[in-house]
Amino acid sequence: MTEPFPDQNITPDTPARAPSAVPLDDAVLPFSVDALDLRGRLTKLGPALDELLEKHAYPAPVAKLVGEAVVLAALLGSSLKFDGRFILQTQTDGPVSLMIVDFQLPDRLRAYARFDAARLVEGQDSAALLGRGHLAMTIDQGAAMSRYQGLVALDGGDLEDAAHEYFLRSEQIPTRVRIAVGEEWRGGAGDGPKHRWRAGGLLLQFLPKAPERARQADLHPGDAPQGSDPHQVAEDDAWVEGQSLIGTVEDIELIDPDLSGERLLYRLFHERGVRVFPTLPVRAKCSCSREAVSGMLSRFAAADRADMVKDGKVVVTCEFCSSVYEFTPQEADVE
């Protein structure tokens, strides 16, 4: 993921224009701030996130955490330049013990979480829901290519913290991420206010042409003699400014349905000049199908398939989208 942008037909000679005031949901907006050697992506999710979450009866805190994972997967997965999958997965000892977001390039998102309702406590934040464990990011380019997987420990922090740690350890690219998820209530005609989920995210990276400008302090070796001075590297002024600017972004700006991504980027970077590139749409779409489930069943031993027969049929429910597939014993090839 060290080349985060698809080829674009925008050059330094492309004329400037006013930022669009039209909000665009369910899309990733790549951008660059050339004066500061910054590149990034911004996403605002609305109907697609709502569709992903409404398929499950998640309590609000769990739904919010799943939304955060979906935003992070959209920001990272949309950077890939090939057909394949980007899979974000957490396994932890917290109340939300498992979370998977599967992003099938170029635009299909699905998500699932496993949680223990008895361990949910009012007021728990995302870090408390996750607990301790690990976050895995997997890039799958298909059967003919090797998988790439990066792991980062989850040690009491949230997904933003994990993303920062991942880029520090694995990619060594100065990176900052902001994620926000919220519930929106709007007046409905006749039957009360309408509820929906919204989310937004912003990823910013420092990618100067001279690599020494992006140097970061060495990771702590863990066995340095007591009293040793930690290795320190002064941050580049451009990156200091970039971090300062992204630090001003508020959650409401990321999820505001009436604030376009272009206007938000203009608020942040207009003094330095910001360029935006063609948006990359995303949608909620599961990859399950009757044919795929039938193929999965065929890989079980005959005795196992026989054990699946209940009330004269085999019933399989997709964990991602809750679609239910029913098969007769003959269709499931149960002898």
C-alpha positions as CSV (number, residue, x, y, z in Angstrom):
1,M,0.0,0.0,0.0
2,T,2.9,2.3,-0.5
3,E,1.5,3.7,-3.8
4,P,-1.8,4.9,-2.5
5,F,-3.3,6.5,-5.6
6,P,-4.5,5.4,-9.0
7,D,-3.1,7.2,-12.0
8,Q,-4.9,10.5,-12.5
9,N,-5.2,12.9,-15.4
10,I,-4.6,16.0,-13.4
11,T,-1.4,18.0,-13.9
12,P,0.0,21.2,-12.2
13,D,-1.5,23.1,-15.2
14,T,-5.1,22.0,-14.5
15,P,-7.1,25.1,-13.7
16,A,-8.4,25.7,-10.2
17,R,-12.1,25.7,-9.5
18,A,-14.4,26.3,-6.5
19,P,-15.1,23.4,-4.2
20,S,-18.3,21.6,-5.0
21,A,-21.1,22.3,-2.5
22,V,-22.9,19.2,-3.4
23,P,-22.5,16.4,-0.7
24,L,-21.6,13.0,-2.1
25,D,-22.1,10.0,0.1
26,D,-20.7,6.5,-0.3
27,A,-17.5,7.5,-2.1
28,V,-13.8,8.0,-1.4
29,L,-12.3,11.3,-2.5
30,P,-8.5,11.3,-3.1
31,F,-6.7,14.6,-2.8
32,S,-3.2,16.1,-2.6
33,V,-1.7,19.2,-1.0
34,D,1.4,19.5,-3.1
35,A,2.9,22.5,-1.2
36,L,3.2,20.3,1.9
37,D,3.9,16.9,0.1
38,L,0.7,15.6,1.5
39,R,-1.7,13.0,0.0
40,G,-4.8,11.7,1.4
41,R,-8.3,10.3,1.0
42,L,-11.6,11.4,2.5
43,T,-14.8,9.4,2.7
44,K,-18.4,10.1,3.7
45,L,-20.7,7.1,4.1
46,G,-24.4,7.2,4.3
47,P,-26.9,4.8,2.7
48,A,-24.2,2.1,2.2
49,L,-23.2,2.1,5.9
50,D,-26.9,2.1,6.9
51,E,-27.5,-1.0,4.6
52,L,-24.5,-2.8,6.1
53,L,-25.6,-2.2,9.7
54,E,-29.4,-2.7,9.4
55,K,-28.9,-6.3,8.4
56,H,-27.9,-7.0,12.0
57,A,-29.5,-6.2,15.3
58,Y,-26.3,-4.7,16.7
59,P,-26.6,-2.5,19.8
60,A,-25.7,1.1,19.1
61,P,-22.1,0.9,20.5
62,V,-21.3,-2.2,18.5
63,A,-22.8,-0.7,15.3
64,K,-20.7,2.4,15.8
65,L,-17.5,0.3,16.1
66,V,-18.4,-1.7,13.0
67,G,-18.9,1.6,11.2
68,E,-15.5,2.7,12.3
69,A,-14.0,-0.5,10.8
70,V,-15.9,0.0,7.6
71,V,-14.5,3.6,7.2
72,L,-11.0,2.4,7.8
73,A,-11.3,-0.4,5.3
74,A,-12.8,2.0,2.7
75,L,-9.9,4.4,3.2
76,L,-7.2,1.7,2.9
77,G,-8.8,-0.7,0.4
78,S,-9.7,2.0,-2.1
79,S,-5.9,2.7,-2.6
80,L,-5.3,-0.7,-4.2
81,K,-4.8,-0.8,-8.0
82,F,-5.9,-4.3,-8.8
83,D,-8.8,-6.7,-8.7
84,G,-8.8,-8.5,-5.4
85,R,-9.8,-8.1,-1.8
86,F,-8.8,-6.0,1.2
87,I,-9.8,-7.7,4.5
88,L,-9.7,-5.9,7.8
89,Q,-10.1,-8.2,10.8
90,T,-9.9,-7.8,14.6
91,Q,-9.7,-10.7,17.1
92,T,-9.7,-9.6,20.7
93,D,-10.7,-10.4,24.3
94,G,-13.2,-7.5,24.4
95,P,-17.0,-7.6,24.2
96,V,-16.6,-7.4,20.4
97,S,-14.4,-10.4,20.0
98,L,-14.4,-10.6,16.2
99,M,-14.9,-8.0,13.4
100,I,-14.4,-8.5,9.7
101,V,-14.8,-6.0,6.9
102,D,-14.3,-7.4,3.4
103,F,-13.7,-4.9,0.6
104,Q,-13.9,-6.5,-2.8
105,L,-12.3,-4.2,-5.3
106,P,-13.3,-1.9,-6.8
107,D,-16.3,-1.0,-4.7
108,R,-18.1,-3.8,-2.8
109,L,-18.2,-3.7,1.0
110,R,-19.5,-6.1,3.6
111,A,-19.0,-6.4,7.3
112,Y,-19.8,-8.6,10.3
113,A,-19.1,-8.5,14.1
114,R,-19.4,-11.1,16.9
115,F,-20.1,-9.7,20.3
116,D,-21.1,-10.8,23.8
117,A,-24.2,-8.8,24.8
118,A,-23.7,-9.7,28.5
119,R,-20.4,-7.9,28.5
120,L,-21.7,-4.6,27.1
121,V,-21.7,-1.8,29.6
122,E,-23.2,1.6,29.1
123,G,-20.6,4.2,28.2
124,Q,-18.0,1.8,26.7
125,D,-16.0,3.5,24.0
126,S,-14.5,1.7,21.0
127,A,-11.2,0.9,22.8
128,A,-13.1,-0.8,25.6
129,L,-15.3,-2.8,23.2
130,L,-12.2,-4.0,21.4
131,G,-10.0,-4.8,24.4
132,R,-6.7,-6.5,23.6
133,G,-5.8,-8.7,20.7
134,H,-4.7,-7.9,17.2
135,L,-5.8,-6.2,14.0
136,A,-5.0,-8.0,10.7
137,M,-5.0,-6.3,7.3
138,T,-4.9,-8.7,4.4
139,I,-4.5,-8.0,0.7
140,D,-5.7,-10.9,-1.5
141,Q,-4.9,-10.6,-5.2
142,G,-6.4,-14.0,-6.1
143,A,-5.4,-17.6,-6.2
144,A,-2.4,-17.0,-8.5
145,M,-0.8,-14.4,-6.2
146,S,0.6,-14.6,-2.6
147,R,-1.4,-13.0,0.1
148,Y,0.1,-10.1,2.0
149,Q,-0.9,-9.7,5.6
150,G,0.1,-7.0,8.2
151,L,-0.6,-7.5,11.9
152,V,-0.7,-4.8,14.6
153,A,-1.4,-5.3,18.3
154,L,-4.6,-3.9,19.8
155,D,-3.5,-3.0,23.3
156,G,-6.3,-0.9,24.7
157,G,-6.5,1.7,21.9
158,D,-9.0,2.3,19.2
159,L,-8.9,1.7,15.4
160,E,-7.3,5.1,14.8
161,D,-4.4,4.2,17.1
162,A,-4.1,0.8,15.4
163,A,-3.9,2.4,12.0
164,H,-1.1,4.8,13.1
165,E,0.8,1.9,14.6
166,Y,0.4,-0.1,11.5
167,F,1.8,2.6,9.2
168,L,4.6,3.3,11.6
169,R,5.7,-0.3,11.8
170,S,4.8,-1.8,8.5
171,E,4.8,0.9,5.9
172,Q,7.0,3.5,7.6
173,I,4.9,6.3,6.1
174,P,4.0,9.2,8.3
175,T,0.2,8.8,8.5
176,R,-2.7,10.3,10.5
177,V,-6.3,9.0,10.4
178,R,-9.5,10.5,11.6
179,I,-12.7,8.5,11.9
180,A,-16.2,9.5,13.0
181,V,-19.5,7.5,13.2
182,G,-22.8,8.8,14.4
183,E,-26.6,8.3,14.4
184,E,-28.8,10.8,12.6
185,W,-32.5,11.4,13.3
186,R,-34.5,13.3,10.8
187,G,-38.2,14.2,10.8
188,G,-40.4,11.7,9.0
189,A,-43.8,12.2,7.4
190,G,-46.5,10.7,9.6
191,D,-44.5,8.0,11.4
192,G,-42.0,9.9,13.4
193,P,-38.3,10.7,13.0
194,K,-36.2,8.5,10.7
195,H,-33.0,6.9,12.0
196,R,-29.9,6.3,9.9
197,W,-26.2,5.8,10.4
198,R,-23.5,8.1,9.0
199,A,-19.7,8.0,9.0
200,G,-16.7,9.8,7.7
201,G,-13.0,9.4,7.6
202,L,-9.9,11.2,6.6
203,L,-6.5,9.7,6.0
204,L,-3.4,12.0,5.5
205,Q,0.1,10.8,4.5
206,F,3.4,12.7,4.2
207,L,5.1,11.5,0.9
208,P,8.0,13.9,0.1
209,K,10.2,13.2,-2.9
210,A,13.3,13.1,-0.7
211,P,12.7,10.0,1.5
212,E,15.0,11.3,4.3
213,R,12.4,14.1,5.0
214,A,9.9,11.4,6.0
215,R,12.3,9.7,8.5
216,Q,10.7,8.7,11.8
217,A,12.2,7.8,15.2
218,D,13.4,4.2,15.4
219,L,11.1,1.8,17.2
220,H,12.0,1.0,20.8
221,P,14.2,-2.1,20.7
222,G,12.8,-3.3,24.0
223,D,16.2,-4.3,25.4
224,A,18.1,-1.0,25.5
225,P,20.3,-0.4,28.6
226,Q,18.6,1.5,31.4
227,G,19.2,5.2,31.0
228,S,19.7,5.1,27.2
229,D,18.4,8.1,25.3
230,P,15.6,7.2,22.9
231,H,16.3,7.9,19.2
232,Q,14.6,11.1,18.1
233,V,14.2,12.6,14.7
234,A,12.8,16.2,14.2
235,E,9.6,16.1,12.2
236,D,9.6,17.9,8.9
237,D,7.8,21.3,9.2
238,A,5.4,20.3,6.4
239,W,4.3,17.2,8.2
240,V,4.0,19.2,11.5
241,E,1.6,21.6,9.7
242,G,-0.3,18.7,8.1
243,Q,-0.9,17.0,11.4
244,S,-1.9,20.3,13.0
245,L,-4.5,20.9,10.3
246,I,-6.0,17.4,10.4
247,G,-6.1,17.7,14.2
248,T,-8.7,20.5,13.9
249,V,-11.2,18.3,12.1
250,E,-14.3,17.6,14.3
251,D,-16.5,14.6,14.2
252,I,-19.5,16.6,13.1
253,E,-17.6,17.8,10.0
254,L,-16.9,14.2,8.9
255,I,-20.5,13.0,9.3
256,D,-22.4,16.2,8.4
257,P,-24.7,15.2,5.5
258,D,-24.8,18.8,4.3
259,L,-21.1,19.5,4.2
260,S,-19.4,18.2,1.0
261,G,-16.1,16.5,1.1
262,E,-14.6,19.1,-1.2
263,R,-15.7,22.0,1.0
264,L,-14.2,20.3,4.1
265,L,-10.9,19.8,2.3
266,Y,-11.0,23.5,1.2
267,R,-11.6,24.5,4.8
268,L,-8.5,22.6,5.9
269,F,-6.0,23.3,3.1
270,H,-7.2,26.3,1.0
271,E,-4.2,28.4,2.1
272,R,-1.8,25.9,0.8
273,G,-3.9,24.8,-2.2
274,V,-5.6,21.4,-2.4
275,R,-6.3,19.3,-5.5
276,V,-9.0,16.6,-5.6
277,F,-9.2,13.7,-7.9
278,P,-12.1,11.6,-9.3
279,T,-14.1,10.0,-6.6
280,L,-14.2,6.2,-6.1
281,P,-17.7,5.0,-5.3
282,V,-18.3,2.3,-2.7
283,R,-21.5,0.2,-2.0
284,A,-22.8,-2.4,0.3
285,K,-22.8,-5.6,-1.6
286,C,-22.3,-9.1,-0.3
287,S,-20.5,-11.7,-2.5
288,C,-22.6,-14.6,-1.2
289,S,-24.9,-16.5,-3.6
290,R,-26.8,-19.8,-3.8
291,E,-24.1,-21.2,-6.0
292,A,-21.3,-20.1,-3.7
293,V,-23.1,-21.6,-0.7
294,S,-23.7,-24.9,-2.6
295,G,-20.0,-25.1,-3.4
296,M,-19.1,-24.5,0.2
297,L,-21.5,-27.4,1.3
298,S,-19.9,-29.7,-1.3
299,R,-16.6,-29.4,0.5
300,F,-18.0,-30.9,3.7
301,A,-17.8,-34.6,4.3
302,A,-21.0,-36.5,3.6
303,A,-21.5,-37.3,7.3
304,D,-21.2,-33.6,8.2
305,R,-23.7,-32.6,5.5
306,A,-26.1,-35.2,6.9
307,D,-25.8,-33.7,10.4
308,M,-26.8,-30.3,8.9
309,V,-30.3,-31.6,7.9
310,K,-32.9,-30.2,10.2
311,D,-36.7,-30.6,9.6
312,G,-35.9,-32.1,6.2
313,K,-33.7,-29.3,4.9
314,V,-30.3,-27.7,5.1
315,V,-30.4,-24.0,6.1
316,V,-27.4,-21.7,5.7
317,T,-27.4,-18.1,6.8
318,C,-24.7,-15.7,5.6
319,E,-23.1,-14.0,8.5
320,F,-22.3,-10.8,6.5
321,C,-25.7,-10.0,5.0
322,S,-28.1,-12.4,6.8
323,S,-29.4,-13.9,3.6
324,V,-30.9,-17.4,4.1
325,Y,-30.3,-20.2,1.7
326,E,-32.4,-23.4,1.9
327,F,-31.5,-26.8,0.3
328,T,-33.2,-30.1,0.2
329,P,-31.1,-33.1,1.3
330,Q,-30.9,-34.0,-2.4
331,E,-29.6,-30.6,-3.4
332,A,-27.1,-30.7,-0.6
333,D,-26.0,-34.2,-1.9
334,V,-26.9,-35.9,1.4
335,E,-27.0,-39.6,1.0
